[in-house]
Amino acid sequence: MTQRLRCAIYTRKSSEEGLEQDFNSLHAQREACEAYVLSQTGEGWSALPNVYDDGGFSGGSIERPALKRLLADIDQGKIDVVVVYKVDRLTRSLADFAKIVEAFDARGVSFVSVTQAFNTTSSMGRLTLNVLLSFAQFEREVTAERIRDKIAASKAKGMWMGGTPPLGYDVQERKLKINPVEAGVIRQVFERYLASGSAKDVVRELKDAGIGSKAWTTQAGRAMGGYVIGRGGVYHLLQNRLYIGEIVHKGTAFPGLHEPIIDRETFEAANALLSHKAARRRDQPTKVGTAPLKGLLFDAAGKPMTPSFCYGRKGRLYRYYIAPKRDDPEQIARLSAPLVEAWLSQVTCRLLGLANVPVEDLKAHIRRVEVRSDAVHLILHGQAFEDRRADLALIEIGRRLAPGEHAVEEPSSTFGLRIILPQRLVLRGGRCTLKGATIELKPAAKLALAKLLKRGHAELLHRKSSPFTPPGEQKQASAPITQHERNICRLAFMDPQLQRQILQGDTPYRVRPKAVITNPMPLAWADQRKWLEDLAETDPC
């Protein structure tokens, strides 16, 4: 009994021209293939009713919807033979053809060309097909070179070669004609930028006037453009040499056949100002540090939290990780970068039993951190456990988990652990509140108290009335005048052991400098710790 072979017919046409006709190239290809399959009926061949037509798709790429459906059906074992009119209908790329034939061989599928009578089951057939495809690829590359040469020659003559029409011009009979209304907008953009020197001001004025980008309609009737012009759009308008009557091709400007909108002096003045401002920005030293958690932090919706920064008073830099805006009142929208980095470093050390994990090395241990409204999910790399088995790693991590925390194996191709740290992550003023406890982060918030203590000693030394001032010089000392100065100077008489703890960052007290200055410190050493404890509870930093 003859084996039945299911044949799938694939057709392709590079351009959309003529596809609207009742009988086009795709129909002709399919008709020829069906006739060939019918001639092989005695061999058990039968054409499948499925249609695999790619109209308007180039053979230089395999990103074609019908071809993808064909390969998917082959993977599912629905096809025995693929029939095409010519080899180059399947692909014009030798590399792509090798991939496709490999997929055919994996499922035992044969490939047949109607007009060239090839069969890929034999080595000679493969060789002939490869030679033929080499010529097909050569033909495609030569055609592309001819097109590029034609475009280059046409632009050298100043001709408009198509594309998105620029704001200020209309395309009539493949030529650029000035649009009077839009040309006025272009002149206004140049004038306002030269007057203000700020692209933001130009963007704001265009938005207030309701002016958008060029609105036009494609030959297929699709409306395009009309979008809000941003700062990048303004920069593009200011640097577009079309407006001074030139056509640019690969960085070379040629005199165009269209009329200019802007005179050359105005254009060069605007671009000189652009270059000057760009050079000034490049010369400014950047104070923004690295963002070691970039690509690791995600919000509850799975969206990445991006690094951001701002400058406070006296030029102080503040770094953050920002989540995309969502309509969720429970969303944690912003995290202090230094604090969350230090906290993750401490948690990673505790979970892995390491003495120290620098912030820069966190990516070597952590795959992902999900900051949710009620928990933090920390996903650790499998490499962090030195290739231990999953069950042993779970036991090892379980011994280091705090109450309420638990670990589960992460379902993925590579082993990893998901550590669930319960409750909401709150990072404020140097304190990381997690699971109802306060995890100390050195030395961010304690630094203020240490600076204040040093200030008290400096103030006394300046007045030559410090406890360390030689007795012969104390008679020349000047006493503090205001209560504010007296409160600062009094800090120098703090319990020496307490001072040592503050300067070394070992004290648990976190208070605002203003609270320390406005609440006089008791002189008795026994009362000073209670004084700091009360301030930390009533007015923490």
Buried (B, 14 or more C-beta within 10 A) or exposed (E): EEEEBBBBBBBBBBEEEEBEEEEBBBBEBBBBBBEBBEEBEEEBBBBBEBEBBBBEBBBBEBEBEBBEBBBEBBEEEBBBBBBBBBBBBBBBBBEBBBEBBEBBBEBEBBBBBBBBEBBBEEEEBBEBBBEBBEEBBEEBEEEEEEEEEEBBEBBEEBBBEEEEBBBBBBBEEEEBEBBEEBBEBBBBBBBBBBEEBBBEBBBEBBEEEEBBBBEBEEEEEEEEEEEEBBEEBBBBBBEBBBBBBBBEBEEEBBEBEBEBBBBEEBBEBBEEBBEEEEEEEEEEEEEEEEBBBBEBBBBBEEEBBBBBBEEEEEEEEEBBBBBEEEEEEEBBBEBBBBBBBBBBBBBBBBBBEEEEBEBEBBBEBBBBBBBBBEBBBBBBBBEBBEEBEBEEBBEBBEEBBBEEBEBEBBEEEEBBBBBBBBBBBEBEEBBBBBBEEEBBBEBBBBEBBBEBBBBBBBBBEEBBBBEEBEEEEEEEEEEBEEEEBEBBBBBBBBBEEBBEBBBEBEBEBBBBBEBBBEBEBEEEEEEBBEBBEEBBEEBBB
